[in-house]
Amino acid sequence: YWKWEVVDFALVPDSYKMINSGVLTPVVKASKGKIEIPGIRIFNEPIIAVNTR
């Protein structure tokens, strides 16, 4: 039975790292884009709504 643990995250190859959007998205939304996270670009992308009535 093989197990593992991270001992130094900085040494882990990028191919094994993944952004957790389930955590990141609510934080960005709650800050209304005002939070700064190193390595992450936060921006507002307007959504165009069309009413067909």
Summary of the structure (lengths in Angstrom):
residues: 53
radius of gyration: 17.9
end to end distance: 61.7
largest distance: 61.7
contacts: 45
relative contact order: 0.10
helix: 32%
strand: 0%
